[in-house]
Amino acid sequence: LPTADGATLQVPAGRKCAVVVWGDMFIKVSNTASANIGDKIYVDNSGVITCGATGSSASGIVETDWKIVSFAGNDVSATGSVVIVSNV
């Protein structure tokens, strides 16, 4: 699918899906609080990606090994914006 198309977190039948397990990547955080460099990345069981301090996980939310390393040129408050994360 072109990158301009909306995402559903579903992989169409017959398409390949890459799984990133190490390195740096761009993601969009969607929580309403301000993001900070060093915040951990959390994912809920519906695929919503949020960020927060280490250990701030709640029921149904999984803390990942990824953390924010850059705001990717966004404002200091990267809420709802694309950030660069790393697990290196």
GROMACS elastic network, one bead per residue, 0.5 to 0.9 nm:
[ bonds ]
;  ai    aj funct       b0    kb
    1     4     6  0.81949   500
    1     5     6  0.66146   500
    1     6     6  0.89609   500
    2     5     6  0.56474   500
    2     6     6  0.89309   500
    3     6     6  0.77966   500
    3     7     6  0.87804   500
    7    10     6  0.77504   500
    8    11     6  0.83064   500
    9    47     6  0.73743   500
   11    14     6  0.83383   500
   11    15     6  0.64872   500
   11    16     6  0.76227   500
   11    17     6  0.69285   500
   12    15     6  0.56542   500
   12    16     6  0.85120   500
   13    16     6  0.86064   500
   20    23     6  0.76435   500
   20    24     6  0.89650   500
   20    25     6  0.85470   500
   21    87     6  0.82293   500
   22    86     6  0.76341   500
   22    87     6  0.60625   500
   22    88     6  0.66070   500
   23    85     6  0.83765   500
   23    86     6  0.56389   500
   23    87     6  0.59323   500
   23    88     6  0.57332   500
   24    66     6  0.87684   500
   24    69     6  0.87895   500
   24    84     6  0.67469   500
   24    85     6  0.55583   500
   24    87     6  0.68982   500
   24    88     6  0.75490   500
   25    83     6  0.83190   500
   25    84     6  0.55626   500
   25    85     6  0.55486   500
   25    86     6  0.66221   500
   26    72     6  0.81138   500
   26    82     6  0.63596   500
   26    83     6  0.56044   500
   26    85     6  0.63094   500
   27    49     6  0.83741   500
   27    81     6  0.82070   500
   27    82     6  0.53250   500
   27    83     6  0.55951   500
   27    84     6  0.63722   500
   27    85     6  0.71147   500
   28    49     6  0.72256   500
   28    50     6  0.83686   500
   28    79     6  0.87255   500
   28    80     6  0.63482   500
   28    81     6  0.53553   500
   28    83     6  0.61651   500
   28    84     6  0.87062   500
   29    35     6  0.82372   500
   29    41     6  0.82770   500
   29    48     6  0.81289   500
   29    49     6  0.53648   500
   29    51     6  0.65896   500
   29    78     6  0.79459   500
   29    79     6  0.65643   500
   29    80     6  0.51051   500
   29    81     6  0.59722   500
   29    82     6  0.65268   500
   29    83     6  0.72975   500
   30    33     6  0.89347   500
   30    48     6  0.71324   500
   30    49     6  0.60644   500
   30    50     6  0.54908   500
   30    51     6  0.81487   500
   30    79     6  0.64978   500
   30    81     6  0.72901   500
   31    34     6  0.79418   500
   31    35     6  0.84088   500
   31    48     6  0.86863   500
   31    49     6  0.75776   500
   31    50     6  0.50800   500
   31    51     6  0.69003   500
   31    52     6  0.89455   500
   31    79     6  0.63993   500
   31    80     6  0.63677   500
   32    35     6  0.87901   500
   32    50     6  0.86974   500
   32    79     6  0.60989   500
   32    80     6  0.71880   500
   33    51     6  0.85042   500
   33    52     6  0.83981   500
   33    77     6  0.85294   500
   33    79     6  0.63491   500
   34    51     6  0.87683   500
   34    52     6  0.87703   500
   34    76     6  0.83854   500
   34    77     6  0.50695   500
   34    78     6  0.62846   500
   34    79     6  0.51608   500
   34    80     6  0.87777   500
   35    38     6  0.88963   500
   35    39     6  0.69008   500
   35    50     6  0.89033   500
   35    51     6  0.65187   500
   35    52     6  0.70785   500
   35    68     6  0.82458   500
   35    71     6  0.86176   500
   35    76     6  0.79812   500
   35    77     6  0.57382   500
   35    78     6  0.53896   500
   35    79     6  0.56972   500
   35    80     6  0.87677   500
   36    39     6  0.55322   500
   36    51     6  0.83567   500
   36    52     6  0.78344   500
   36    53     6  0.86353   500
   36    68     6  0.71759   500
   36    69     6  0.87669   500
   36    70     6  0.88145   500
   36    71     6  0.84489   500
   36    76     6  0.78536   500
   36    77     6  0.73148   500
   36    78     6  0.77712   500
   37    40     6  0.89443   500
   37    67     6  0.78144   500
   37    68     6  0.52052   500
   37    69     6  0.54688   500
   37    70     6  0.63083   500
   37    71     6  0.75531   500
   38    52     6  0.87314   500
   38    53     6  0.78848   500
   38    54     6  0.87971   500
   38    67     6  0.55778   500
   38    68     6  0.50922   500
   38    69     6  0.60771   500
   38    70     6  0.86967   500
   39    51     6  0.58717   500
   39    53     6  0.51059   500
   39    54     6  0.67577   500
   39    66     6  0.86362   500
   39    67     6  0.53961   500
   39    68     6  0.54789   500
   39    69     6  0.83332   500
   40    50     6  0.85091   500
   40    51     6  0.55050   500
   40    52     6  0.54828   500
   40    53     6  0.58823   500
   40    54     6  0.56466   500
   40    55     6  0.84738   500
   40    56     6  0.88464   500
   40    63     6  0.70037   500
   40    64     6  0.69787   500
   40    65     6  0.73374   500
   40    66     6  0.59335   500
   40    68     6  0.65234   500
   40    85     6  0.88333   500
   41    49     6  0.69185   500
   41    50     6  0.58917   500
   41    52     6  0.67221   500
   41    53     6  0.87093   500
   41    54     6  0.87014   500
   41    62     6  0.85799   500
   41    63     6  0.62135   500
   41    64     6  0.56749   500
   41    65     6  0.73953   500
   41    66     6  0.55074   500
   41    67     6  0.55524   500
   41    68     6  0.73243   500
   41    85     6  0.81397   500
   42    48     6  0.81818   500
   42    49     6  0.57618   500
   42    50     6  0.51601   500
   42    51     6  0.56480   500
   42    52     6  0.75089   500
   42    56     6  0.89409   500
   42    57     6  0.72473   500
   42    61     6  0.63303   500
   42    62     6  0.54199   500
   42    64     6  0.57347   500
   42    65     6  0.89702   500
   42    66     6  0.83932   500
   43    46     6  0.79327   500
   43    47     6  0.57843   500
   43    48     6  0.55334   500
   43    50     6  0.63233   500
   43    51     6  0.85582   500
   43    60     6  0.85631   500
   43    61     6  0.55765   500
   43    62     6  0.53593   500
   43    63     6  0.67914   500
   43    64     6  0.74009   500
   44    47     6  0.53916   500
   44    48     6  0.55167   500
   44    49     6  0.69294   500
   44    50     6  0.83407   500
   44    59     6  0.87768   500
   44    60     6  0.56740   500
   44    62     6  0.61142   500
   44    63     6  0.89714   500
   45    48     6  0.75480   500
   45    60     6  0.61078   500
   45    61     6  0.66831   500
   45    62     6  0.80880   500
   50    80     6  0.88272   500
   51    63     6  0.89829   500
   51    67     6  0.81260   500
   51    68     6  0.81377   500
   52    55     6  0.83334   500
   52    56     6  0.64415   500
   52    57     6  0.83347   500
   53    56     6  0.57181   500
   53    57     6  0.87147   500
   54    57     6  0.78815   500
   54    63     6  0.78700   500
   55    58     6  0.88539   500
   55    63     6  0.74319   500
   56    63     6  0.80657   500
   57    60     6  0.83928   500
   57    61     6  0.58097   500
   57    62     6  0.63500   500
   57    63     6  0.60199   500
   58    61     6  0.54122   500
   58    62     6  0.77445   500
   59    62     6  0.82017   500
   63    66     6  0.83622   500
   64    67     6  0.80695   500
   64    87     6  0.89019   500
   65    86     6  0.82352   500
   65    87     6  0.56689   500
   65    88     6  0.89482   500
   66    85     6  0.59904   500
   66    86     6  0.52887   500
   66    88     6  0.83008   500
   67    84     6  0.84178   500
   67    85     6  0.52008   500
   67    86     6  0.55993   500
   67    87     6  0.64733   500
   68    71     6  0.76208   500
   68    83     6  0.67074   500
   68    84     6  0.58968   500
   68    86     6  0.65773   500
   69    72     6  0.88406   500
   69    83     6  0.78048   500
   69    84     6  0.58164   500
   69    85     6  0.53990   500
   69    86     6  0.64449   500
   70    73     6  0.78719   500
   70    74     6  0.88779   500
   70    83     6  0.59664   500
   70    84     6  0.50700   500
   70    85     6  0.70314   500
   71    74     6  0.52926   500
   71    75     6  0.71745   500
   71    76     6  0.69980   500
   71    77     6  0.82541   500
   71    78     6  0.62794   500
   71    81     6  0.81610   500
   71    82     6  0.70733   500
   71    84     6  0.62207   500
   71    85     6  0.89785   500
   72    75     6  0.88323   500
   72    82     6  0.68612   500
   72    83     6  0.53393   500
   72    84     6  0.59706   500
   73    76     6  0.87211   500
   73    83     6  0.84373   500
   74    77     6  0.76721   500
   74    78     6  0.61376   500
   74    81     6  0.72028   500
   74    82     6  0.75664   500
   74    83     6  0.78035   500
   75    78     6  0.58810   500
   75    79     6  0.89914   500
   75    81     6  0.88802   500
   76    79     6  0.89878   500
   77    80     6  0.89864   500
   77    81     6  0.85728   500
   78    81     6  0.50088   500
   78    82     6  0.71468   500
   78    83     6  0.70974   500
   79    82     6  0.84548   500
